[in-house]
Amino acid sequence: MGDAFIRHIELLGYEKRFFPSQHYVYMFLVKWNDLSEKVIYRRFTEIYEFHKALKEMFPIESGDINIENRIIPHLPAPKWFDGQRSTENRQGTLAEYCYALVNLPHKISRCLHVVNFFKVRHDDMNPVTDSQIKKPEVFLLPKDSKKNPTDITGPIVLQTYRAIADYEKSSTSEMALKAGDMVDVVEKSENGWWFCQLKNKRGWVPAAYLEPMDGPDESEEQEPNYAGEVYTVQKSYTAVEEDELTLKEGDTIEVIHKLLDGWWVIRKDETTGYYPSMYLQKAGEVNTFVKSELRNRSAPPRRSTIRNAKSIHKQSRKQISQETYRRNSKKYIQNQRNMRGNSQNKTNAFIEKNEPEDSKPKAQPAVPPRPSKDLILNRCTESTRRKIL
């Protein structure tokens, strides 16, 4: 029959799962050329990594060389925090993306990268679950919306941002900006470089030079997480500013605040500071070709280093001082230690309380003092007195 290829991909809906932690996966019905139909489950972050790798494989068709030649569909980057609302709202975009993907020229739609990504995995047949946690919640698309992707989605609306200062590009893949320029953000990368378009120009721009139109604070930016996420340093960096950290490749750290400009607040032991996110990798994740290539780029500038920045918003952007990070981080660590100490003390007290009486050592009688010679002569019998004479 020849090599396998995909005839059709249909988005069925999504699942809200609770193991190993709460997350969302999309359900796809994949129809193959042998007339078989398989249901698979994929996180959006997986789909986005697949999409970026596909663009790397076909630079002409992705518009990297000439934007007019682009035929690979757009796919917005993941939000920093993907909740149920963003998962639900993204379904239309995903349905349209899959429809366009399957209808691309065969060298793309039938390449191994596409075929392997949509193949059934072991986890699709036997998802990891825990009987102690409630079962996944399933959210299916309405039947009427599955007939045509255009029925459930409009065109992909790109977010518009404004440049707060002039930016001179340092490579051909970047785009120069003037203060006040209005750009559409095509792709947001967590490393702090965003792919933007301005009229007929496109290129990478540091996120630090951009501000949203509706307010100074970016709603996608998460609050600090002082529990921390474990990451590994993939590339050494020497601190330039006082509030940055110097680390070497292979160090293990904890990320406590992910910021949109690509400079994350991290914790090493009890010390906190800024570090380029593009040089970090989450513990346990596989190092991909795309991630390795990105690390060869220079770290984007920080917001605090931009001179002559002019915001259109009266209210200044929310900022947290490094001293606040350190204080709250130390407080969290100390609370964790106290909780562990209290738990250990309770355990020891419980063991002592339940220890059998027979197993406890019994108190020994005190040894009386030896009587003096005069006392023996006055009170003891004749035979005892003769022994000391």
Secondary structure, 3 states (H helix, E strand, C coil): CCCCCEEEEEEEEEEEECCCCCEEEEEEEEEECCCCEEEEEECHHHHHHHHHHHHHHCCCCCCCCCHHHCCCCCCCCCCCCCCHHHHHHCHHHHHHHHHHHHCCCHHHHCCHHHHHHCCCCHHHHCCCCCCCCCCCEEEECCHHHHCCHHHCCCCCCCEEEEECCCECCCCCCECCECCCCEEEEEEECCCCEEEEEECCEEEEEEHHHEEECCCCCCCCCCCCCCCCEEEEECCCECCCCCCECCECCCCEEEEEECCCCCEEEEEECCEEEEEEHHHEEECCCCCCHHHHHHCCCCCCCCHHHCCCCCCCCCCCCCCCCHHHHHHHHHHHHHHHHHHHHHHHHHHHHHHHHCCCHHHCCCCCCCCCCCCCHHHHHHHCCHHHHHHHC
